[in-house]
């Protein structure tokens, strides 16, 4: 069974940077798209960034120009580089990975807290 483990969250001042990592472990199948989502208190979970196996990326409008998503397929790891952070980026960040096992499935990480102080 595949598991995702996130790391790199924490407290940072506005204007600062953080780099999140998410590594797949266990019986890792061939992963398709890998994504970062976030959920702020009282708000719905939203997609922040997505990256395909080939490296094509999609970013939410709110983070374009500030966040970068990348992946290392050999390590089954996805990264989220977050620059110029603002308090509105405060949320629990979750990574997710899609894979095929008789059907398309998605596995989620446990989440990592990112807090941006003003």
C-alpha positions in Angstrom: 0.0 0.0 0.0 1.4 3.4 -1.0 1.7 6.2 1.6 2.6 9.8 1.3 4.6 11.7 3.9 4.8 15.5 3.8 7.5 17.6 5.4 8.7 21.2 5.4 5.8 23.1 6.9 6.2 25.6 9.7 5.9 29.2 10.7 7.3 32.0 8.5 7.0 35.7 8.3 5.3 37.4 5.4 7.7 37.6 2.4 9.5 34.5 3.5 9.9 31.1 1.8 9.2 27.5 2.6 9.8 24.3 0.6 7.4 21.4 1.1 8.3 17.8 0.2 6.1 14.8 -0.2 7.6 11.3 -0.6 5.7 8.2 -1.5 6.7 5.0 0.4 5.5 1.4 0.7 4.4 -0.5 -2.3 4.6 2.4 -4.7 2.9 1.9 -8.1 3.6 4.0 -11.1 2.3 7.4 -10.0 0.5 9.7 -12.4 -0.2 13.3 -11.5 0.9 14.6 -8.1 -0.8 17.6 -6.6 -0.6 20.0 -3.7 -3.9 21.1 -2.1 -4.5 23.4 0.9 -7.3 24.0 3.4 -7.5 27.1 5.5 -9.8 27.2 8.6 -13.4 27.5 7.6 -12.7 27.1 3.9 -12.9 24.3 1.4 -9.8 22.4 0.3 -8.4 23.9 -2.9 -6.0 22.8 -5.5 -2.7 24.7 -5.4 -0.5 23.0 -7.9 -0.4 19.9 -10.0 2.4 18.2 -12.0 2.2 15.3 -14.5 4.8 12.6 -14.9 6.2 14.4 -17.9 6.6 17.6 -15.8 3.7 19.7 -17.1 2.4 21.9 -14.3 -0.7 23.8 -13.4 -0.8 26.5 -10.7 -3.7 28.2 -9.0 -4.0 31.9 -10.0 -3.5 32.9 -6.4 0.0 31.4 -6.3 1.3 32.0 -9.9 4.6 33.7 -9.9 5.3 32.8 -6.2 5.0 29.0 -6.0 6.7 26.3 -8.1 5.9 22.6 -8.2 8.4 20.0 -9.2 8.9 16.3 -8.8 11.7 13.6 -8.8 10.2 10.5 -10.4 13.1 8.3 -9.3 12.4 9.3 -5.7 8.6 9.3 -6.0 8.7 12.8 -4.5 7.0 16.0 -5.2 8.0 19.4 -4.0 6.3 22.8 -3.5 8.6 25.8 -3.4 6.7 28.7 -1.9 8.2 32.2 -2.1 6.8 35.6 -1.2 4.4 34.1 1.3 1.5 36.1 2.5 -0.8 35.5 5.5 -3.5 34.3 3.1 -1.3 31.3 2.3 -1.8 30.0 5.9 -3.4 26.6 5.7 -2.8 22.9 6.1 -1.1 21.7 2.9 -1.8 18.2 1.6 -0.2 16.3 -1.2 -2.0 13.8 -3.3 -0.9 11.3 -5.9 -2.9 9.5 -8.6 -2.2 6.0 -9.7 -3.8 3.1 -11.6 -4.8 -0.1 -9.7 -7.7 -1.5 -11.8 -9.1 2.0 -11.7 -7.7 5.5 -11.2 -7.1 6.0 -7.5 -5.8 8.9 -5.3 -3.8 8.7 -2.1 -3.5 11.6 0.3 -0.8 12.6 2.7 -1.5 13.6 6.3 -1.0 17.3 5.8 1.5 19.8 7.0 0.7 23.2 8.6 2.0 26.3 7.0 1.5 29.5 9.0 2.5 32.9 7.6 2.6 35.8 10.1 2.1 39.4 9.1 
